Amino acid sequence: MTTRRNAIESLVAIGLMAAAQGTGSAATPAETTMGDKRIMRRKVGPIAQHGYVVTDAAKTAMQWARRVGVGPFYQFDQPIDDYVFRGKPVNLRIKTAVSYWHDIQIELIQQVSPEESLYTEALRTAPNKLNHYATLVPDIDAGVTALDAEKYVVHRGGTAGGLKFVYLEKYLPDGSHLELMQVPAANLVAFDGMKAVCQAWDGTKPLRTIAELMTDLGALSKSAPPR
């Protein structure tokens, strides 16, 4: 024990001498300057969603349900309004299956129309892999401006309910896309309700329809304690 303590004390003494003399392991002025330089902190909200582009949304949803207990998955089949891919308008239609893994929304995206999109690219390069992280913003355009990310925008659109989204291509350090989502208040209420249903899920009927989502949200509101 004494030998170990002496060795540690010797190392500490060497380090202190090096720092005092400006030699050894002490940081150089250039390193100190870089270390002290303050960067502009981007104010990005928490991760709200993990998005996967898959070949079969329903089949993949069942795998999530069986392996990690995520469910139920609500299935949507819808066109994307005002979809633009690399500056070109595209008629896009997708199927999605959506659930929650604790507080993170899991979105499984299956493109059913034949047009080129960021999703068809993903199926060629990384099928069924994590495609993007999403965060909520109050305004899409302001969010892109705040991140100084206009050059990353390759894919944007919305839904009939007023939800808008934009993808920033390979914006994150690991090469993943970052999605900014502008979500109407009514959709946020539905998201919260869906999350509550998923957190209390008992394993029954892992795949559900939009109509069943409405039924589940209605039952949830009736069971909520009065305020």
mmCIF file of the C-alpha atoms, coordinates in Angstrom:
data_MODEL
# 
_entry.id   MODEL 
# 
loop_
_atom_site.group_PDB 
_atom_site.id 
_atom_site.type_symbol 
_atom_site.label_atom_id 
_atom_site.label_alt_id 
_atom_site.label_comp_id 
_atom_site.label_asym_id 
_atom_site.label_entity_id 
_atom_site.label_seq_id 
_atom_site.pdbx_PDB_ins_code 
_atom_site.Cartn_x 
_atom_site.Cartn_y 
_atom_site.Cartn_z 
_atom_site.occupancy 
_atom_site.B_iso_or_equiv 
_atom_site.pdbx_formal_charge 
_atom_site.auth_seq_id 
_atom_site.auth_comp_id 
_atom_site.auth_asym_id 
_atom_site.auth_atom_id 
_atom_site.pdbx_PDB_model_num 
ATOM 1   C CA . MET A 1 1   ? 0.000   0.000  0.000   1.00 0.00 ? 1   MET A CA 1 
ATOM 2   C CA . THR A 1 2   ? 2.863   2.370  0.912   1.00 0.00 ? 2   THR A CA 1 
ATOM 3   C CA . THR A 1 3   ? 4.655   1.648  -2.376  1.00 0.00 ? 3   THR A CA 1 
ATOM 4   C CA . ARG A 1 4   ? 1.479   2.413  -4.370  1.00 0.00 ? 4   ARG A CA 1 
ATOM 5   C CA . ARG A 1 5   ? 0.915   5.667  -2.460  1.00 0.00 ? 5   ARG A CA 1 
ATOM 6   C CA . ASN A 1 6   ? 4.519   6.711  -3.045  1.00 0.00 ? 6   ASN A CA 1 
ATOM 7   C CA . ALA A 1 7   ? 4.171   6.039  -6.772  1.00 0.00 ? 7   ALA A CA 1 
ATOM 8   C CA . ILE A 1 8   ? 1.012   8.141  -6.984  1.00 0.00 ? 8   ILE A CA 1 
ATOM 9   C CA . GLU A 1 9   ? 2.656   10.984 -5.033  1.00 0.00 ? 9   GLU A CA 1 
ATOM 10  C CA . SER A 1 10  ? 5.647   10.860 -7.402  1.00 0.00 ? 10  SER A CA 1 
ATOM 11  C CA . LEU A 1 11  ? 3.394   11.110 -10.462 1.00 0.00 ? 11  LEU A CA 1 
ATOM 12  C CA . VAL A 1 12  ? 1.516   14.059 -8.947  1.00 0.00 ? 12  VAL A CA 1 
ATOM 13  C CA . ALA A 1 13  ? 4.815   15.806 -8.178  1.00 0.00 ? 13  ALA A CA 1 
ATOM 14  C CA . ILE A 1 14  ? 6.070   15.279 -11.737 1.00 0.00 ? 14  ILE A CA 1 
ATOM 15  C CA . GLY A 1 15  ? 2.845   16.686 -13.126 1.00 0.00 ? 15  GLY A CA 1 
ATOM 16  C CA . LEU A 1 16  ? 3.009   19.757 -10.925 1.00 0.00 ? 16  LEU A CA 1 
ATOM 17  C CA . MET A 1 17  ? 6.628   20.413 -11.915 1.00 0.00 ? 17  MET A CA 1 
ATOM 18  C CA . ALA A 1 18  ? 5.809   20.065 -15.605 1.00 0.00 ? 18  ALA A CA 1 
ATOM 19  C CA . ALA A 1 19  ? 2.912   22.494 -15.288 1.00 0.00 ? 19  ALA A CA 1 
ATOM 20  C CA . ALA A 1 20  ? 5.094   24.999 -13.436 1.00 0.00 ? 20  ALA A CA 1 
ATOM 21  C CA . GLN A 1 21  ? 7.909   24.777 -16.000 1.00 0.00 ? 21  GLN A CA 1 
ATOM 22  C CA . GLY A 1 22  ? 5.647   24.746 -19.053 1.00 0.00 ? 22  GLY A CA 1 
ATOM 23  C CA . THR A 1 23  ? 6.918   21.310 -20.128 1.00 0.00 ? 23  THR A CA 1 
ATOM 24  C CA . GLY A 1 24  ? 5.790   17.727 -20.179 1.00 0.00 ? 24  GLY A CA 1 
ATOM 25  C CA . SER A 1 25  ? 2.005   17.205 -20.250 1.00 0.00 ? 25  SER A CA 1 
ATOM 26  C CA . ALA A 1 26  ? 0.995   20.822 -19.727 1.00 0.00 ? 26  ALA A CA 1 
ATOM 27  C CA . ALA A 1 27  ? -1.293  22.240 -22.442 1.00 0.00 ? 27  ALA A CA 1 
ATOM 28  C CA . THR A 1 28  ? 0.278   24.411 -25.109 1.00 0.00 ? 28  THR A CA 1 
ATOM 29  C CA . PRO A 1 29  ? -1.021  27.963 -25.613 1.00 0.00 ? 29  PRO A CA 1 
ATOM 30  C CA . ALA A 1 30  ? -2.797  26.853 -28.801 1.00 0.00 ? 30  ALA A CA 1 
ATOM 31  C CA . GLU A 1 31  ? -4.548  24.008 -26.981 1.00 0.00 ? 31  GLU A CA 1 
ATOM 32  C CA . THR A 1 32  ? -5.542  26.300 -24.127 1.00 0.00 ? 32  THR A CA 1 
ATOM 33  C CA . THR A 1 33  ? -6.962  28.822 -26.576 1.00 0.00 ? 33  THR A CA 1 
ATOM 34  C CA . MET A 1 34  ? -8.993  26.164 -28.379 1.00 0.00 ? 34  MET A CA 1 
ATOM 35  C CA . GLY A 1 35  ? -10.168 24.729 -25.083 1.00 0.00 ? 35  GLY A CA 1 
ATOM 36  C CA . ASP A 1 36  ? -11.266 28.111 -23.786 1.00 0.00 ? 36  ASP A CA 1 
ATOM 37  C CA . LYS A 1 37  ? -12.988 29.190 -26.991 1.00 0.00 ? 37  LYS A CA 1 
ATOM 38  C CA . ARG A 1 38  ? -16.732 29.433 -26.500 1.00 0.00 ? 38  ARG A CA 1 
ATOM 39  C CA . ILE A 1 39  ? -18.950 28.016 -29.226 1.00 0.00 ? 39  ILE A CA 1 
ATOM 40  C CA . MET A 1 40  ? -22.439 29.188 -30.069 1.00 0.00 ? 40  MET A CA 1 
ATOM 41  C CA . ARG A 1 41  ? -24.751 26.814 -28.223 1.00 0.00 ? 41  ARG A CA 1 
ATOM 42  C CA . ARG A 1 42  ? -27.616 25.618 -30.413 1.00 0.00 ? 42  ARG A CA 1 
ATOM 43  C CA . LYS A 1 43  ? -30.830 25.325 -28.413 1.00 0.00 ? 43  LYS A CA 1 
ATOM 44  C CA . VAL A 1 44  ? -32.264 22.064 -29.684 1.00 0.00 ? 44  VAL A CA 1 
ATOM 45  C CA . GLY A 1 45  ? -35.080 20.360 -27.818 1.00 0.00 ? 45  GLY A CA 1 
ATOM 46  C CA . PRO A 1 46  ? -35.052 16.775 -26.528 1.00 0.00 ? 46  PRO A CA 1 
ATOM 47  C CA . ILE A 1 47  ? -35.285 13.821 -28.880 1.00 0.00 ? 47  ILE A CA 1 
ATOM 48  C CA . ALA A 1 48  ? -38.967 13.174 -29.495 1.00 0.00 ? 48  ALA A CA 1 
ATOM 49  C CA . GLN A 1 49  ? -38.727 10.397 -32.061 1.00 0.00 ? 49  GLN A CA 1 
ATOM 50  C CA . HIS A 1 50  ? -36.517 7.728  -33.593 1.00 0.00 ? 50  HIS A CA 1 
ATOM 51  C CA . GLY A 1 51  ? -37.464 7.128  -37.222 1.00 0.00 ? 51  GLY A CA 1 
ATOM 52  C CA . TYR A 1 52  ? -36.761 3.972  -39.227 1.00 0.00 ? 52  TYR A CA 1 
ATOM 53  C CA . VAL A 1 53  ? -37.317 3.451  -42.954 1.00 0.00 ? 53  VAL A CA 1 
ATOM 54  C CA . VAL A 1 54  ? -38.449 -0.144 -43.402 1.00 0.00 ? 54  VAL A CA 1 
ATOM 55  C CA . THR A 1 55  ? -39.616 -2.507 -46.100 1.00 0.00 ? 55  THR A CA 1 
ATOM 56  C CA . ASP A 1 56  ? -42.708 -3.614 -44.173 1.00 0.00 ? 56  ASP A CA 1 
ATOM 57  C CA . ALA A 1 57  ? -44.021 -1.410 -41.357 1.00 0.00 ? 57  ALA A CA 1 
ATOM 58  C CA . ALA A 1 58  ? -46.477 -3.950 -39.924 1.00 0.00 ? 58  ALA A CA 1 
ATOM 59  C CA . LYS A 1 59  ? -43.948 -6.799 -39.885 1.00 0.00 ? 59  LYS A CA 1 
ATOM 60  C CA . THR A 1 60  ? -41.282 -4.614 -38.271 1.00 0.00 ? 60  THR A CA 1 
ATOM 61  C CA . ALA A 1 61  ? -43.785 -3.374 -35.671 1.00 0.00 ? 61  ALA A CA 1 
ATOM 62  C CA . MET A 1 62  ? -44.453 -6.959 -34.619 1.00 0.00 ? 62  MET A CA 1 
ATOM 63  C CA . GLN A 1 63  ? -40.709 -7.510 -34.193 1.00 0.00 ? 63  GLN A CA 1 
ATOM 64  C CA . TRP A 1 64  ? -40.479 -4.460 -31.916 1.00 0.00 ? 64  TRP A CA 1 
ATOM 65  C CA . ALA A 1 65  ? -43.478 -5.671 -29.923 1.00 0.00 ? 65  ALA A CA 1 
ATOM 66  C CA . ARG A 1 66  ? -42.146 -9.210 -29.447 1.00 0.00 ? 66  ARG A CA 1 
ATOM 67  C CA . ARG A 1 67  ? -38.512 -8.359 -28.727 1.00 0.00 ? 67  ARG A CA 1 
ATOM 68  C CA . VAL A 1 68  ? -38.663 -5.275 -26.507 1.00 0.00 ? 68  VAL A CA 1 
ATOM 69  C CA . GLY A 1 69  ? -42.332 -4.960 -25.576 1.00 0.00 ? 69  GLY A CA 1 
ATOM 70  C CA . VAL A 1 70  ? -42.996 -1.766 -27.520 1.00 0.00 ? 70  VAL A CA 1 
ATOM 71  C CA . GLY A 1 71  ? -46.639 -1.378 -28.533 1.00 0.00 ? 71  GLY A CA 1 
ATOM 72  C CA . PRO A 1 72  ? -49.299 -1.098 -29.531 1.00 0.00 ? 72  PRO A CA 1 
ATOM 73  C CA . PHE A 1 73  ? -48.354 0.316  -32.929 1.00 0.00 ? 73  PHE A CA 1 
ATOM 74  C CA . TYR A 1 74  ? -50.931 2.528  -34.619 1.00 0.00 ? 74  TYR A CA 1 
ATOM 75  C CA . GLN A 1 75  ? -50.952 2.241  -38.403 1.00 0.00 ? 75  GLN A CA 1 
ATOM 76  C CA . PHE A 1 76  ? -51.427 5.202  -40.724 1.00 0.00 ? 76  PHE A CA 1 
ATOM 77  C CA . ASP A 1 77  ? -51.737 5.235  -44.520 1.00 0.00 ? 77  ASP A CA 1 
ATOM 78  C CA . GLN A 1 78  ? -51.580 8.738  -45.887 1.00 0.00 ? 78  GLN A CA 1 
ATOM 79  C CA . PRO A 1 79  ? -50.285 11.047 -48.596 1.00 0.00 ? 79  PRO A CA 1 
ATOM 80  C CA . ILE A 1 80  ? -47.706 13.686 -47.708 1.00 0.00 ? 80  ILE A CA 1 
ATOM 81  C CA . ASP A 1 81  ? -48.835 17.198 -48.596 1.00 0.00 ? 81  ASP A CA 1 
ATOM 82  C CA . ASP A 1 82  ? -46.498 19.608 -50.401 1.00 0.00 ? 82  ASP A CA 1 
ATOM 83  C CA . TYR A 1 83  ? -43.646 17.120 -50.351 1.00 0.00 ? 83  TYR A CA 1 
ATOM 84  C CA . VAL A 1 84  ? -40.411 18.448 -51.828 1.00 0.00 ? 84  VAL A CA 1 
ATOM 85  C CA . PHE A 1 85  ? -37.310 16.310 -52.328 1.00 0.00 ? 85  PHE A CA 1 
ATOM 86  C CA . ARG A 1 86  ? -34.081 18.019 -53.336 1.00 0.00 ? 86  ARG A CA 1 
ATOM 87  C CA . GLY A 1 87  ? -36.045 20.981 -54.628 1.00 0.00 ? 87  GLY A CA 1 
ATOM 88  C CA . LYS A 1 88  ? -38.503 18.909 -56.685 1.00 0.00 ? 88  LYS A CA 1 
ATOM 89  C CA . PRO A 1 89  ? -42.214 18.435 -55.796 1.00 0.00 ? 89  PRO A CA 1 
ATOM 90  C CA . VAL A 1 90  ? -43.076 14.761 -55.440 1.00 0.00 ? 90  VAL A CA 1 
ATOM 91  C CA . ASN A 1 91  ? -46.386 12.933 -54.968 1.00 0.00 ? 91  ASN A CA 1 
ATOM 92  C CA . LEU A 1 92  ? -45.490 10.829 -51.948 1.00 0.00 ? 92  LEU A CA 1 
ATOM 93  C CA . ARG A 1 93  ? -47.542 8.286  -50.071 1.00 0.00 ? 93  ARG A CA 1 
ATOM 94  C CA . ILE A 1 94  ? -46.352 6.341  -47.043 1.00 0.00 ? 94  ILE A CA 1 
ATOM 95  C CA . LYS A 1 95  ? -47.525 3.855  -44.455 1.00 0.00 ? 95  LYS A CA 1 
ATOM 96  C CA . THR A 1 96  ? -46.343 4.336  -40.914 1.00 0.00 ? 96  THR A CA 1 
ATOM 97  C CA . ALA A 1 97  ? -46.590 2.419  -37.680 1.00 0.00 ? 97  ALA A CA 1 
ATOM 98  C CA . VAL A 1 98  ? -46.160 4.539  -34.570 1.00 0.00 ? 98  VAL A CA 1 
ATOM 99  C CA . SER A 1 99  ? -45.687 3.616  -30.922 1.00 0.00 ? 99  SER A CA 1 
ATOM 100 C CA . TYR A 1 100 ? -43.722 4.734  -27.858 1.00 0.00 ? 100 TYR A CA 1 
ATOM 101 C CA . TRP A 1 101 ? -40.722 3.254  -26.117 1.00 0.00 ? 101 TRP A CA 1 
ATOM 102 C CA . HIS A 1 102 ? -41.078 5.084  -22.801 1.00 0.00 ? 102 HIS A CA 1 
ATOM 103 C CA . ASP A 1 103 ? -40.894 8.772  -23.822 1.00 0.00 ? 103 ASP A CA 1 
ATOM 104 C CA . ILE A 1 104 ? -39.435 8.204  -27.313 1.00 0.00 ? 104 ILE A CA 1 
ATOM 105 C CA . GLN A 1 105 ? -41.792 7.864  -30.239 1.00 0.00 ? 105 GLN A CA 1 
ATOM 106 C CA . ILE A 1 106 ? -40.870 4.992  -32.567 1.00 0.00 ? 106 ILE A CA 1 
ATOM 107 C CA . GLU A 1 107 ? -41.898 5.655  -36.171 1.00 0.00 ? 107 GLU A CA 1 
ATOM 108 C CA . LEU A 1 108 ? -41.630 2.931  -38.812 1.00 0.00 ? 108 LEU A CA 1 
ATOM 109 C CA . ILE A 1 109 ? -41.932 4.350  -42.333 1.00 0.00 ? 109 ILE A CA 1 
ATOM 110 C CA . GLN A 1 110 ? -42.807 2.304  -45.420 1.00 0.00 ? 110 GLN A CA 1 
ATOM 111 C CA . GLN A 1 111 ? -43.052 4.190  -48.714 1.00 0.00 ? 111 GLN A CA 1 
ATOM 112 C CA . VAL A 1 112 ? -45.787 2.819  -50.967 1.00 0.00 ? 112 VAL A CA 1 
ATOM 113 C CA . SER A 1 113 ? -45.528 5.230  -53.916 1.00 0.00 ? 113 SER A CA 1 
ATOM 114 C CA . PRO A 1 114 ? -42.742 4.669  -56.495 1.00 0.00 ? 114 PRO A CA 1 
ATOM 115 C CA . GLU A 1 115 ? -41.217 8.151  -56.621 1.00 0.00 ? 115 GLU A CA 1 
ATOM 116 C CA . GLU A 1 116 ? -37.668 8.927  -55.546 1.00 0.00 ? 116 GLU A CA 1 
ATOM 117 C CA . SER A 1 117 ? -37.410 10.327 -52.029 1.00 0.00 ? 117 SER A CA 1 
ATOM 118 C CA . LEU A 1 118 ? -35.151 10.314 -49.011 1.00 0.00 ? 118 LEU A CA 1 
ATOM 119 C CA . TYR A 1 119 ? -36.942 7.121  -48.020 1.00 0.00 ? 119 TYR A CA 1 
ATOM 120 C CA . THR A 1 120 ? -36.118 5.247  -51.238 1.00 0.00 ? 120 THR A CA 1 
ATOM 121 C CA . GLU A 1 121 ? -32.507 6.330  -50.805 1.00 0.00 ? 121 GLU A CA 1 
ATOM 122 C CA . ALA A 1 122 ? -32.553 4.958  -47.264 1.00 0.00 ? 122 ALA A CA 1 
ATOM 123 C CA . LEU A 1 123 ? -33.925 1.612  -48.458 1.00 0.00 ? 123 LEU A CA 1 
ATOM 124 C CA . ARG A 1 124 ? -31.009 1.297  -50.876 1.00 0.00 ? 124 ARG A CA 1 
ATOM 125 C CA . THR A 1 125 ? -28.288 2.300  -48.433 1.00 0.00 ? 125 THR A CA 1 
ATOM 126 C CA . ALA A 1 126 ? -29.501 1.287  -44.953 1.00 0.00 ? 126 ALA A CA 1 
ATOM 127 C CA . PRO A 1 127 ? -32.834 -0.569 -45.026 1.00 0.00 ? 127 PRO A CA 1 
ATOM 128 C CA . ASN A 1 128 ? -34.577 -1.037 -41.680 1.00 0.00 ? 128 ASN A CA 1 
ATOM 129 C CA . LYS A 1 129 ? -31.862 0.950  -39.871 1.00 0.00 ? 129 LYS A CA 1 
ATOM 130 C CA . LEU A 1 130 ? -32.228 4.081  -37.768 1.00 0.00 ? 130 LEU A CA 1 
ATOM 131 C CA . ASN A 1 131 ? -32.753 6.897  -40.272 1.00 0.00 ? 131 ASN A CA 1 
ATOM 132 C CA . HIS A 1 132 ? -33.333 10.024 -38.221 1.00 0.00 ? 132 HIS A CA 1 
ATOM 133 C CA . TYR A 1 133 ? -33.866 11.619 -34.845 1.00 0.00 ? 133 TYR A CA 1 
ATOM 134 C CA . ALA A 1 134 ? -36.691 14.126 -34.523 1.00 0.00 ? 134 ALA A CA 1 
ATOM 135 C CA . THR A 1 135 ? -37.199 17.093 -32.242 1.00 0.00 ? 135 THR A CA 1 
ATOM 136 C CA . LEU A 1 136 ? -40.189 19.418 -31.905 1.00 0.00 ? 136 LEU A CA 1 
ATOM 137 C CA . VAL A 1 137 ? -39.991 23.083 -32.887 1.00 0.00 ? 137 VAL A CA 1 
ATOM 138 C CA . PRO A 1 138 ? -42.643 25.828 -32.737 1.00 0.00 ? 138 PRO A CA 1 
ATOM 139 C CA . ASP A 1 139 ? -41.800 26.959 -36.273 1.00 0.00 ? 139 ASP A CA 1 
ATOM 140 C CA . ILE A 1 140 ? -40.056 24.949 -38.998 1.00 0.00 ? 140 ILE A CA 1 
ATOM 141 C CA . ASP A 1 141 ? -38.440 27.832 -40.860 1.00 0.00 ? 141 ASP A CA 1 
ATOM 142 C CA . ALA A 1 142 ? -37.281 29.542 -37.677 1.00 0.00 ? 142 ALA A CA 1 
ATOM 143 C CA . GLY A 1 143 ? -35.818 26.233 -36.515 1.00 0.00 ? 143 GLY A CA 1 
ATOM 144 C CA . VAL A 1 144 ? -33.795 25.804 -39.705 1.00 0.00 ? 144 VAL A CA 1 
ATOM 145 C CA . THR A 1 145 ? -32.552 29.391 -39.430 1.00 0.00 ? 145 THR A CA 1 
ATOM 146 C CA . ALA A 1 146 ? -31.589 28.982 -35.781 1.00 0.00 ? 146 ALA A CA 1 
ATOM 147 C CA . LEU A 1 147 ? -29.434 25.974 -36.713 1.00 0.00 ? 147 LEU A CA 1 
ATOM 148 C CA . ASP A 1 148 ? -28.004 27.748 -39.775 1.00 0.00 ? 148 ASP A CA 1 
ATOM 149 C CA . ALA A 1 149 ? -28.975 24.578 -41.607 1.00 0.00 ? 149 ALA A CA 1 
ATOM 150 C CA . GLU A 1 150 ? -30.603 25.647 -44.879 1.00 0.00 ? 150 GLU A CA 1 
ATOM 151 C CA . LYS A 1 151 ? -27.928 23.837 -46.903 1.00 0.00 ? 151 LYS A CA 1 
ATOM 152 C CA . TYR A 1 152 ? -28.888 20.561 -45.179 1.00 0.00 ? 152 TYR A CA 1 
ATOM 153 C CA . VAL A 1 153 ? -32.583 20.727 -46.116 1.00 0.00 ? 153 VAL A CA 1 
ATOM 154 C CA . VAL A 1 154 ? -33.390 18.019 -48.677 1.00 0.00 ? 154 VAL A CA 1 
ATOM 155 C CA . HIS A 1 155 ? -36.811 16.750 -47.698 1.00 0.00 ? 155 HIS A CA 1 
ATOM 156 C CA . ARG A 1 156 ? -39.850 18.548 -46.361 1.00 0.00 ? 156 ARG A CA 1 
ATOM 157 C CA . GLY A 1 157 ? -43.624 18.248 -46.309 1.00 0.00 ? 157 GLY A CA 1 
ATOM 158 C CA . GLY A 1 158 ? -46.662 17.928 -44.067 1.00 0.00 ? 158 GLY A CA 1 
ATOM 159 C CA . THR A 1 159 ? -49.951 16.186 -43.406 1.00 0.00 ? 159 THR A CA 1 
ATOM 160 C CA . ALA A 1 160 ? -53.573 17.183 -43.763 1.00 0.00 ? 160 ALA A CA 1 
ATOM 161 C CA . GLY A 1 161 ? -53.780 17.716 -40.000 1.00 0.00 ? 161 GLY A CA 1 
ATOM 162 C CA . GLY A 1 162 ? -51.284 20.552 -40.121 1.00 0.00 ? 162 GLY A CA 1 
ATOM 163 C CA . LEU A 1 163 ? -48.148 18.750 -38.991 1.00 0.00 ? 163 LEU A CA 1 
ATOM 164 C CA . LYS A 1 164 ? -45.047 19.981 -40.838 1.00 0.00 ? 164 LYS A CA 1 
ATOM 165 C CA . PHE A 1 165 ? -41.584 18.483 -41.039 1.00 0.00 ? 165 PHE A CA 1 
ATOM 166 C CA . VAL A 1 166 ? -38.189 19.063 -42.553 1.00 0.00 ? 166 VAL A CA 1 
ATOM 167 C CA . TYR A 1 167 ? -35.205 16.724 -42.665 1.00 0.00 ? 167 TYR A CA 1 
ATOM 168 C CA . LEU A 1 168 ? -31.640 18.006 -42.360 1.00 0.00 ? 168 LEU A CA 1 
ATOM 169 C CA . GLU A 1 169 ? -29.580 15.503 -44.315 1.00 0.00 ? 169 GLU A CA 1 
ATOM 170 C CA . LYS A 1 170 ? -26.685 13.917 -42.386 1.00 0.00 ? 170 LYS A CA 1 
ATOM 171 C CA . TYR A 1 171 ? -26.740 16.854 -39.997 1.00 0.00 ? 171 TYR A CA 1 
ATOM 172 C CA . LEU A 1 172 ? -25.743 14.832 -36.931 1.00 0.00 ? 172 LEU A CA 1 
ATOM 173 C CA . PRO A 1 173 ? -22.131 13.750 -36.347 1.00 0.00 ? 173 PRO A CA 1 
ATOM 174 C CA . ASP A 1 174 ? -22.942 10.056 -36.856 1.00 0.00 ? 174 ASP A CA 1 
ATOM 175 C CA . GLY A 1 175 ? -24.371 10.752 -40.322 1.00 0.00 ? 175 GLY A CA 1 
ATOM 176 C CA . SER A 1 176 ? -28.008 10.482 -39.227 1.00 0.00 ? 176 SER A CA 1 
ATOM 177 C CA . HIS A 1 177 ? -30.595 12.984 -40.378 1.00 0.00 ? 177 HIS A CA 1 
ATOM 178 C CA . LEU A 1 178 ? -32.211 15.424 -37.950 1.00 0.00 ? 178 LEU A CA 1 
ATOM 179 C CA . GLU A 1 179 ? -35.932 15.998 -38.393 1.00 0.00 ? 179 GLU A CA 1 
ATOM 180 C CA . LEU A 1 180 ? -37.602 19.156 -37.168 1.00 0.00 ? 180 LEU A CA 1 
ATOM 181 C CA . MET A 1 181 ? -41.327 18.696 -36.517 1.00 0.00 ? 181 MET A CA 1 
ATOM 182 C CA . GLN A 1 182 ? -43.883 21.480 -36.158 1.00 0.00 ? 182 GLN A CA 1 
ATOM 183 C CA . VAL A 1 183 ? -46.848 19.823 -34.488 1.00 0.00 ? 183 VAL A CA 1 
ATOM 184 C CA . PRO A 1 184 ? -50.304 21.406 -33.944 1.00 0.00 ? 184 PRO A CA 1 
ATOM 185 C CA . ALA A 1 185 ? -51.679 21.445 -30.411 1.00 0.00 ? 185 ALA A CA 1 
ATOM 186 C CA . ALA A 1 186 ? -54.308 18.796 -31.203 1.00 0.00 ? 186 ALA A CA 1 
ATOM 187 C CA . ASN A 1 187 ? -51.607 16.415 -32.446 1.00 0.00 ? 187 ASN A CA 1 
ATOM 188 C CA . LEU A 1 188 ? -49.550 16.990 -29.310 1.00 0.00 ? 188 LEU A CA 1 
ATOM 189 C CA . VAL A 1 189 ? -52.548 15.989 -27.198 1.00 0.00 ? 189 VAL A CA 1 
ATOM 190 C CA . ALA A 1 190 ? -52.903 12.838 -29.317 1.00 0.00 ? 190 ALA A CA 1 
ATOM 191 C CA . PHE A 1 191 ? -49.183 12.100 -28.942 1.00 0.00 ? 191 PHE A CA 1 
ATOM 192 C CA . ASP A 1 192 ? -49.443 12.381 -25.162 1.00 0.00 ? 192 ASP A CA 1 
ATOM 193 C CA . GLY A 1 193 ? -52.473 10.122 -25.150 1.00 0.00 ? 193 GLY A CA 1 
ATOM 194 C CA . MET A 1 194 ? -50.771 7.566  -27.380 1.00 0.00 ? 194 MET A CA 1 
ATOM 195 C CA . LYS A 1 195 ? -47.752 7.601  -25.088 1.00 0.00 ? 195 LYS A CA 1 
ATOM 196 C CA . ALA A 1 196 ? -49.976 6.922  -22.065 1.00 0.00 ? 196 ALA A CA 1 
ATOM 197 C CA . VAL A 1 197 ? -51.693 4.024  -23.840 1.00 0.00 ? 197 VAL A CA 1 
ATOM 198 C CA . CYS A 1 198 ? -48.339 2.521  -24.828 1.00 0.00 ? 198 CYS A CA 1 
ATOM 199 C CA . GLN A 1 199 ? -46.903 2.853  -21.332 1.00 0.00 ? 199 GLN A CA 1 
ATOM 200 C CA . ALA A 1 200 ? -49.902 0.942  -19.919 1.00 0.00 ? 200 ALA A CA 1 
ATOM 201 C CA . TRP A 1 201 ? -50.058 -1.616 -22.746 1.00 0.00 ? 201 TRP A CA 1 
ATOM 202 C CA . ASP A 1 202 ? -50.861 -5.183 -21.664 1.00 0.00 ? 202 ASP A CA 1 
ATOM 203 C CA . GLY A 1 203 ? -49.646 -6.890 -24.846 1.00 0.00 ? 203 GLY A CA 1 
ATOM 204 C CA . THR A 1 204 ? -53.032 -7.276 -26.531 1.00 0.00 ? 204 THR A CA 1 
ATOM 205 C CA . LYS A 1 205 ? -53.547 -6.374 -30.189 1.00 0.00 ? 205 LYS A CA 1 
ATOM 206 C CA . PRO A 1 206 ? -50.083 -4.990 -31.028 1.00 0.00 ? 206 PRO A CA 1 
ATOM 207 C CA . LEU A 1 207 ? -51.229 -3.583 -34.401 1.00 0.00 ? 207 LEU A CA 1 
ATOM 208 C CA . ARG A 1 208 ? -54.091 -1.094 -34.350 1.00 0.00 ? 208 ARG A CA 1 
ATOM 209 C CA . THR A 1 209 ? -55.886 1.240  -36.756 1.00 0.00 ? 209 THR A CA 1 
ATOM 210 C CA . ILE A 1 210 ? -56.532 4.979  -36.616 1.00 0.00 ? 210 ILE A CA 1 
ATOM 211 C CA . ALA A 1 211 ? -60.135 4.224  -35.598 1.00 0.00 ? 211 ALA A CA 1 
ATOM 212 C CA . GLU A 1 212 ? -58.838 2.162  -32.691 1.00 0.00 ? 212 GLU A CA 1 
ATOM 213 C CA . LEU A 1 213 ? -56.526 5.017  -31.732 1.00 0.00 ? 213 LEU A CA 1 
ATOM 214 C CA . MET A 1 214 ? -59.546 7.286  -31.436 1.00 0.00 ? 214 MET A CA 1 
ATOM 215 C CA . THR A 1 215 ? -61.300 4.650  -29.309 1.00 0.00 ? 215 THR A CA 1 
ATOM 216 C CA . ASP A 1 216 ? -58.249 4.224  -27.086 1.00 0.00 ? 216 ASP A CA 1 
ATOM 217 C CA . LEU A 1 217 ? -57.853 7.994  -26.619 1.00 0.00 ? 217 LEU A CA 1 
ATOM 218 C CA . GLY A 1 218 ? -61.546 8.282  -25.778 1.00 0.00 ? 218 GLY A CA 1 
ATOM 219 C CA . ALA A 1 219 ? -61.286 5.559  -23.162 1.00 0.00 ? 219 ALA A CA 1 
ATOM 220 C CA . LEU A 1 220 ? -58.198 7.238  -21.754 1.00 0.00 ? 220 LEU A CA 1 
ATOM 221 C CA . SER A 1 221 ? -59.967 10.566 -21.359 1.00 0.00 ? 221 SER A CA 1 
ATOM 222 C CA . LYS A 1 222 ? -62.906 8.933  -19.585 1.00 0.00 ? 222 LYS A CA 1 
ATOM 223 C CA . SER A 1 223 ? -60.586 7.183  -17.126 1.00 0.00 ? 223 SER A CA 1 
ATOM 224 C CA . ALA A 1 224 ? -58.579 10.339 -16.349 1.00 0.00 ? 224 ALA A CA 1 
ATOM 225 C CA . PRO A 1 225 ? -59.303 11.827 -12.920 1.00 0.00 ? 225 PRO A CA 1 
ATOM 226 C CA . PRO A 1 226 ? -61.256 15.109 -12.962 1.00 0.00 ? 226 PRO A CA 1 
ATOM 227 C CA . ARG A 1 227 ? -59.258 18.325 -12.542 1.00 0.00 ? 227 ARG A CA 1 
# 
